[in-house]
Amino acid sequence: MTYSVVRTRQHVLLLGLIGLVGPVLPAWSQDQSDRQSPSTSVPIQTSQLVTQLVEQLGDARFDTRERATRRLIEIGSVALPALKQASLSKDREMRARAARALRIVFRRDLQQRRAAFLRESDSDRDFGLAGWRKFRVLVGDTPINRALFIEMHRSESELVQAVQQGPAATRSALVQRYQQLARWKQGQRFQPDQSKLSLGTVVALLFAVTDNQVQLRDLEQELPNYLFQQASGMGKYRDAVRRLLGHWVQGLKIESVYPALYLSLFYMVPEGLVPAEKVLEETKVTDTPRAGAVEGPHRYRLMFAIFVTARFGTHAHLDLLEPLLEDASRTPYGKVEIRDLALAALLHLSGKNLVEFGFLRHRPNPTFVFEPNRLLFESPEARAQAIQRWRDQRSRKSSPADPDE
């Protein structure tokens, strides 16, 4: 690699650091000033000293330059604005030393702010950490959620910074980061054990797409895989992730909801009812029962909409499920049809015994409510009788003369 290429890469990294430092300084400076009394604010002498030391970074004497660099690093965050300006100097020596000191000071300052943030109990103090206010609104302010926020910040600070700037900046940063991750995963394809993303990265991606103005179809398909990979290590952060998922799934377009519906069951996200209702409302059932299997993606989307409705729905969802009693489309569960799943969901939401309606092999399931592959009837006649029995009971329930009404 040539010297010119190395210098170019160093310059790009420096510009990225300067861009990161810039937005942070005002917020952190304000937070610091809030904590300090007038008698402990940064004295004019310190400001003058920083100015003198920065000028000495370009001194002709090596010892003077070294001493000034060390002293500026010791002074810390107070010197950040001056170092940022000096890192753009036309003087090569001053520019290089300021950049070095800037990296060290910013890293130490960031570590201190993160530690202070974890100790803080005031929700309004973000210590210049971008994205906290939005994250707090979405998941709440608890010590565990603060720790998760820091994990996210450590892994994806630039993406989180973009989220604070709005949907346009978020989408741009998200596209770039997703492409980077896709290339990285491609390079790890022969080492599957090494291709698992960090928890901080996965949560940051989820955090970014909670804004329904940020649409990225490829990520919507991949994000569930990332979340399933992290499931075993989610531990104490599971509730915060569940809350983020709740915000995300509600804004999805119908063609992207199948993986999100599965996640809603896996992570127990009741907001999954929103996309499930969209699927059920848009499902068209013909007058004649359909035989065979419907197209794969639509079939799975419909099946999981039924499962989610059975898990989180109420009596108000019965009218959405009933038209599916005419749908004889096959499912991946052997001889089980869509109308069988729909009837099981209707019975469950109504508090009825599935076995008494002919589902003799029924067994509860903690995720799907029932075992889908066990929703079998002894014969087509048994199915027809069960559906008719349901309709008869519903008809009596809806009658004004019914004593239960």
C-alpha positions in Angstrom: 0.0 0.0 0.0 1.4 3.4 -1.0 2.0 6.2 1.4 -0.5 8.4 -0.4 -3.2 5.8 0.0 -2.4 5.5 3.8 -2.6 9.2 4.2 -5.9 9.4 2.3 -7.5 6.7 4.6 -6.2 8.4 7.7 -7.7 11.7 6.5 -11.1 10.0 5.8 -11.1 8.5 9.3 -10.2 11.9 10.8 -13.1 13.6 9.0 -15.4 10.9 10.3 -14.2 11.5 13.9 -14.6 15.3 13.5 -18.1 14.8 12.2 -18.9 12.6 15.2 -17.4 15.0 17.7 -19.1 18.1 16.3 -22.7 17.3 17.1 -21.7 16.0 20.6 -19.8 19.0 21.9 -22.7 21.4 22.4 -24.9 18.9 24.2 -22.1 17.6 26.4 -20.9 21.1 27.1 -24.4 22.2 28.2 -24.7 19.1 30.4 -21.4 20.0 32.0 -22.4 23.6 32.6 -25.6 22.4 34.2 -23.6 20.4 36.7 -21.1 23.1 37.6 -21.6 26.1 39.8 -20.4 29.5 38.6 -17.3 29.2 40.8 -16.3 25.9 39.2 -16.9 26.8 35.6 -13.9 26.6 33.2 -11.7 29.6 34.0 -10.5 32.0 31.3 -6.9 31.0 32.2 -7.6 27.4 31.2 -9.0 28.6 27.9 -6.0 30.7 27.3 -3.7 27.7 28.2 -5.5 25.5 25.7 -5.0 28.1 23.0 -1.3 28.4 23.8 -0.8 24.6 23.9 -2.5 24.2 20.5 -0.2 26.7 19.0 2.8 24.8 20.4 1.7 21.7 18.5 3.4 23.3 15.5 6.5 24.5 17.4 9.9 23.9 15.8 11.1 22.1 18.9 10.2 18.5 19.3 10.1 18.6 23.1 7.7 21.5 23.0 5.4 19.7 20.6 5.4 16.5 22.7 4.8 18.4 26.0 1.9 20.3 24.4 0.3 17.2 23.1 0.5 15.4 26.4 -0.9 18.4 28.3 -3.9 18.8 26.0 -4.7 15.1 26.4 -4.5 15.6 30.2 -6.9 18.7 30.1 -9.4 16.5 28.3 -12.8 17.4 27.0 -12.3 21.2 27.6 -9.8 21.1 24.8 -12.0 19.3 22.2 -13.3 22.4 20.4 -9.7 23.8 20.0 -8.4 20.4 18.9 -11.1 20.0 16.4 -10.2 23.3 14.8 -6.5 22.5 14.9 -7.1 19.2 13.2 -8.0 21.1 10.1 -4.9 23.3 10.1 -2.7 23.8 7.0 0.3 23.0 9.2 0.9 19.3 8.7 2.6 18.7 12.1 -0.2 20.6 14.0 -2.9 18.8 12.0 -1.4 15.4 12.8 -0.8 16.0 16.5 -4.2 17.6 17.0 -5.9 14.6 15.3 -4.0 12.2 17.5 -5.0 14.1 20.7 -8.5 14.5 19.4 -8.9 10.7 19.1 -7.6 10.0 22.5 -9.5 12.8 24.3 -12.7 12.0 22.5 -12.4 8.3 23.4 -11.7 9.0 27.0 -14.4 11.6 27.2 -16.9 9.2 25.6 -16.1 6.5 28.1 -16.6 9.0 31.0 -19.9 10.1 29.6 -21.1 6.6 29.2 -20.1 5.7 32.7 -21.8 8.9 34.0 -25.0 8.1 32.0 -25.2 4.6 33.6 -25.0 6.1 37.0 -27.5 8.9 36.3 -31.2 8.7 37.5 -32.4 11.8 35.8 -34.1 10.7 32.5 -33.5 14.1 30.9 -29.7 13.9 31.1 -28.3 12.2 28.0 -24.7 13.3 28.4 -24.5 14.1 24.7 -25.3 10.5 23.8 -27.4 10.7 20.6 -30.7 8.9 20.5 -31.3 8.5 24.2 -34.5 10.6 24.3 -36.2 8.6 21.6 -35.0 5.3 23.0 -36.3 6.3 26.4 -39.7 7.1 24.9 -39.9 3.7 23.1 -38.7 1.4 25.9 -38.7 3.4 29.2 -35.9 4.4 31.5 -34.6 1.6 33.7 -31.0 0.6 34.6 -31.3 -2.4 32.3 -32.6 -0.3 29.4 -29.7 2.2 29.9 -27.2 -0.7 29.8 -28.8 -1.9 26.5 -28.7 1.6 25.1 -24.9 1.8 25.9 -24.4 -1.6 24.2 -26.1 -0.2 21.1 -24.1 3.0 21.3 -20.8 1.1 21.5 -21.6 -1.1 18.5 -23.4 1.4 16.2 -22.8 5.0 17.4 -23.0 6.5 13.9 -26.3 4.7 13.1 -27.8 5.9 16.4 -26.5 9.4 15.6 -28.3 9.3 12.3 -31.6 8.2 14.0 -31.5 11.4 16.0 -31.2 13.4 12.8 -34.4 12.1 11.3 -35.8 9.6 8.8 -33.8 10.7 5.8 -30.5 10.5 7.6 -31.5 7.2 9.2 -32.4 5.5 5.9 -29.1 6.7 4.3 -27.0 5.4 7.2 -29.1 2.2 7.4 -28.6 1.4 3.7 -24.8 1.9 4.1 -24.6 -0.2 7.2 -26.7 -3.0 5.9 -24.5 -3.3 2.8 -21.4 -3.4 5.0 -23.0 -6.2 7.1 -24.0 -8.1 4.0 -20.5 -8.1 2.7 -19.1 -9.1 6.1 -21.5 -12.0 6.4 -20.6 -13.1 2.9 -17.0 -13.2 3.9 -18.0 -15.4 7.0 -20.1 -17.8 5.0 -17.7 -20.7 5.7 -17.5 -19.9 9.4 -21.2 -19.7 10.5 -20.2 -19.6 14.1 -18.4 -16.4 13.5 -21.2 -14.7 11.5 -23.4 -13.8 14.5 -23.9 -10.0 14.9 -23.4 -8.4 18.3 -26.4 -7.7 20.4 -25.7 -4.0 20.2 -25.7 -4.0 16.4 -29.0 -6.0 16.2 -30.8 -3.7 18.6 -29.5 -0.6 16.8 -30.8 -1.9 13.5 -34.2 -2.6 15.2 -34.1 0.9 16.8 -33.5 2.5 13.4 -36.5 0.9 11.7 -39.0 1.7 14.5 -39.7 4.8 12.5 -42.2 3.6 9.8 -40.9 6.3 7.5 -37.7 4.3 7.2 -38.3 1.4 4.8 -35.6 -1.1 3.8 -37.2 -4.3 2.4 -34.0 -6.4 2.5 -33.4 -5.6 6.1 -37.0 -6.3 7.0 -36.4 -9.8 5.7 -33.1 -10.2 7.5 -33.8 -8.6 10.8 -35.9 -11.5 12.2 -33.0 -13.8 11.5 -30.7 -11.6 13.5 -33.2 -11.5 16.3 -33.6 -15.2 16.4 -29.8 -15.7 16.5 -29.7 -13.4 19.6 -32.7 -15.0 21.3 -30.7 -17.3 23.6 -28.5 -14.4 24.8 -31.2 -11.8 25.1 -31.7 -12.4 28.8 -32.5 -9.3 30.9 -32.9 -7.2 27.7 -35.8 -9.2 26.3 -38.5 -6.8 27.5 -36.8 -3.8 25.9 -36.4 -5.7 22.6 -40.0 -6.7 22.8 -41.1 -3.1 23.2 -39.0 -2.1 20.2 -40.5 -4.9 18.1 -43.9 -3.7 19.1 -43.2 -0.3 17.5 -41.6 -1.9 14.4 -44.3 -4.4 13.5 -47.1 -2.0 13.5 -45.7 0.1 10.7 -44.8 -2.8 8.3 -46.4 -3.1 4.9 -48.4 -6.3 4.4 -45.9 -7.9 2.0 -43.2 -7.8 4.8 -45.2 -9.0 7.8 -44.7 -12.7 7.7 -41.4 -12.8 9.6 -42.7 -10.1 11.9 -45.7 -12.2 12.8 -43.5 -15.1 13.7 -41.4 -12.7 15.9 -44.6 -11.5 17.6 -45.3 -15.0 18.7 -41.7 -15.8 19.7 -41.2 -12.6 21.7 -44.8 -12.3 22.9 -45.5 -9.0 21.2 -49.2 -8.2 21.3 -48.8 -5.4 18.8 -48.4 -8.1 16.2 -52.2 -8.0 16.1 -51.9 -4.8 14.0 -50.3 -6.5 11.0 -52.3 -9.7 11.6 -55.5 -7.7 11.2 -54.2 -6.2 8.0 -53.7 -9.7 6.6 -57.1 -11.0 7.6 -58.9 -7.9 6.3 -57.2 -8.2 2.9 -57.7 -12.0 2.6 -60.3 -12.7 -0.1 -62.2 -16.0 0.2 -64.1 -17.2 -2.9 -67.6 -18.6 -2.7 -66.2 -22.1 -3.6 -63.7 -23.6 -1.2 -60.3 -23.7 -2.7 -58.4 -27.0 -3.1 -54.7 -27.4 -3.0 -52.1 -25.0 -1.6 -52.1 -21.3 -2.1 -48.9 -19.5 -3.0 -46.2 -20.0 -0.4 -45.6 -16.5 1.0 -49.3 -15.7 1.1 -50.1 -19.0 2.8 -47.5 -18.5 5.6 -48.6 -14.9 6.0 -52.2 -16.0 6.5 -51.4 -18.9 8.8 -49.3 -16.7 11.1 -51.9 -14.0 11.1 -54.3 -16.7 12.4 -51.8 -17.8 15.1 -51.2 -14.2 16.2 -54.9 -13.5 16.4 -55.5 -16.7 18.4 -52.7 -15.7 20.8 -53.5 -12.0 21.4 -57.0 -11.5 19.9 -60.4 -11.1 21.6 -64.1 -11.7 20.7 -63.8 -8.7 18.4 -61.7 -10.7 16.1 -64.2 -13.5 15.5 -65.7 -11.7 12.5 -62.3 -11.4 10.9 -61.6 -15.2 11.2 -65.0 -16.5 10.2 -64.7 -16.0 6.5 -61.7 -18.4 6.5 -64.0 -21.3 7.3 -64.6 -21.3 3.6 -60.9 -21.7 2.8 -59.9 -25.2 2.0 -56.4 -24.3 1.1 -53.8 -26.9 2.3 -51.1 -26.0 4.8 -47.6 -27.4 5.4 -49.1 -29.4 8.3 -50.2 -32.5 6.3 -53.9 -32.7 5.8 -54.6 -29.6 7.9 -56.3 -26.8 6.0 -56.6 -23.1 6.5 -60.2 -23.5 7.6 -59.1 -25.9 10.3 -56.6 -23.3 11.8 -59.3 -20.7 11.6 -61.9 -22.9 13.4 -59.3 -23.7 16.1 -58.6 -20.0 16.6 -62.4 -19.2 16.8 -62.9 -21.9 19.4 -59.9 -20.8 21.5 -61.0 -17.1 21.5 -64.5 -18.2 22.5 -63.2 -20.4 25.3 -64.6 -23.6 23.8 -63.0 -27.1 24.1 -61.4 -28.0 20.8 -61.6 -31.8 21.5 -65.4 -31.5 21.8 -65.6 -30.0 18.3 -63.7 -33.0 16.7 -60.0 -31.9 17.2 -59.3 -35.2 19.0 -55.5 -34.9 18.7 -55.4 -31.3 19.9 -52.5 -30.3 22.1 -51.7 -26.8 23.5 -48.5 -25.0 22.3 -46.9 -22.2 24.3 -46.0 -20.3 21.1 -48.8 -21.0 18.6 -51.6 -21.7 21.2 -52.2 -25.1 19.6 -50.0 -27.7 17.8 -50.9 -26.9 14.1 -50.1 -30.4 12.8 -52.5 -32.0 15.3 -55.6 -30.0 14.2 -56.9 -33.0 12.3 -60.4 -34.4 11.9 -61.3 -38.0 11.7 -63.0 -37.4 8.3 -64.2 -34.6 6.0 -67.7 -35.2 7.4 -66.4 -34.6 10.9 -64.9 -31.2 9.7 -68.2 -30.2 8.1 -70.1 -31.1 11.3 -67.7 -29.1 13.5 -68.0 -26.0 11.2 -71.8 -26.2 11.1 -71.9 -26.7 14.9 -69.8 -23.5 15.3 -72.1 -21.6 13.0 -75.2 -22.8 14.7 -73.9 -21.6 18.1 -72.8 -18.3 16.7 -76.2 -17.8 15.2 -77.9 -18.5 18.5 -75.6 -16.1 20.3 -76.3 -13.3 17.9 -80.1 -13.8 18.2 -81.9 -11.1 20.3 -83.9 -13.8 21.9 -80.9 -15.6 23.2 -80.9 -15.5 27.0 -77.1 -15.1 27.2 -77.2 -11.9 25.2 
